[in-house]
Amino acid sequence: MAPIAEKVADVTAEFLEVEKEILTPDLGVGDIPQWDSVAHLGLLHQIEKKFDFVLDVEEMIQIEIFEDLIDAVSKHVTA
């Protein structure tokens, strides 16, 4: 995993209280009980806090799978 992806995985696993190994690129909202729509909003907020940036509404709407989350963070943060 790239450095940014590794950091996103750390934050995501901690927030969702899951093992990092289940965070595959195609894992999406609703694929596991811990990542429902409410948890998704909380996760996005946690990502914004941890990486010190704000996602715009369009970006939030486009984040459906773990890979999308990594891509969004990568646009705002350098390794």
N, C-alpha and C positions, 0 to 999 in steps of 0.2 A: 504494500500500500504506500502511496505517496505520503509525504509528511502531513499535508492538509487532510487527506482522507483519514489518516491515522488519528489525528486530533478530533475530527468530526465523529469518527467511530467511538472514541473514548467518551465524548460528551453524550452521544446518543445512547450508548450502552449504559452509562451511569444514570441518565435521565429515565430511560425506559426500564431500568433494572433488569437487563438481560446480558448474556454473554456476548462479547464482541464477535465471536465466531458465527453467530446467526445473522449478522449484518451483511448480507450479500448485496451486490449492486442492485438486484431486481426486487429486494424486499420492499414492500410498500405498505402504506397506511391500510390497516385492516387485516394484514397478513398474519399478524400475531395479536393476541388479546391486549398486550400492553400498549400497542400502537393504534389506538382508535382515534377518532376525529378530535376528541378533546385533548388527548395526549399529543397529537400532532401540533396543535396550536401551542401547547406548552413547550414542546421540543423546539419549535421555531423561535420562540421567545428566549429559551435557554441558549440556543445557538447565537442569536443576536447579542445577548449579554456576554457570552464567553468570548466571542470574536470581535466584539465592539463595532458593530455595524447594524444597519437597519435594512431589512428586506422590504421592497415595495410590494404592493398588493399583487401585481402581476406575477412577480417571482414566487410569492407564497402560493398562488393558485397553481403554478406550474410544477411545484414540488410534490410528486406523487410517490416516488420511490427513493431509496437511500442514495442511489447514484445522482439523482436530481439535487438532493441536499448537498452532496459533495460539490457538485458543479456550481451551485449557487454560492456556497462559501468561497470557492476558488475564485470567483469573479470579484469578490470583495477583499480577499485576504491573500497576502503573499506568504510563502513558506518561511 
